[in-house]
Amino acid sequence: MATYTFPNGNVYTFSFEKQSNGTIRAYITNMPLYGSRDTNLVATHRHADGQRHYVCWDTPLYTQADADAVAKGWARRTERYITTGKRFHE
């Protein structure tokens, strides 16, 4: 588990789960609401696994350190998206 808290009080929590192929997924277990922002999976860089969401990343993650870095980066970009409306790649 990892938790990131931003100065405005927004909290993002992740669980890291090893998959059968040896990769690690960063599942989003808690985050603030998107408010008026688009919540579709492409815009928010998430994938769905049933009812759960995990961070969309294009390179396989094999270490906890790598998964943690990706989750932290996703949280920073998501926080910016929620507060300013700037997309991930802007």
Summary of the structure (lengths in Angstrom):
residues: 90
radius of gyration: 12.6
end to end distance: 28.6
largest distance: 37.7
contacts: 222
relative contact order: 0.22
helix: 23%
strand: 30%
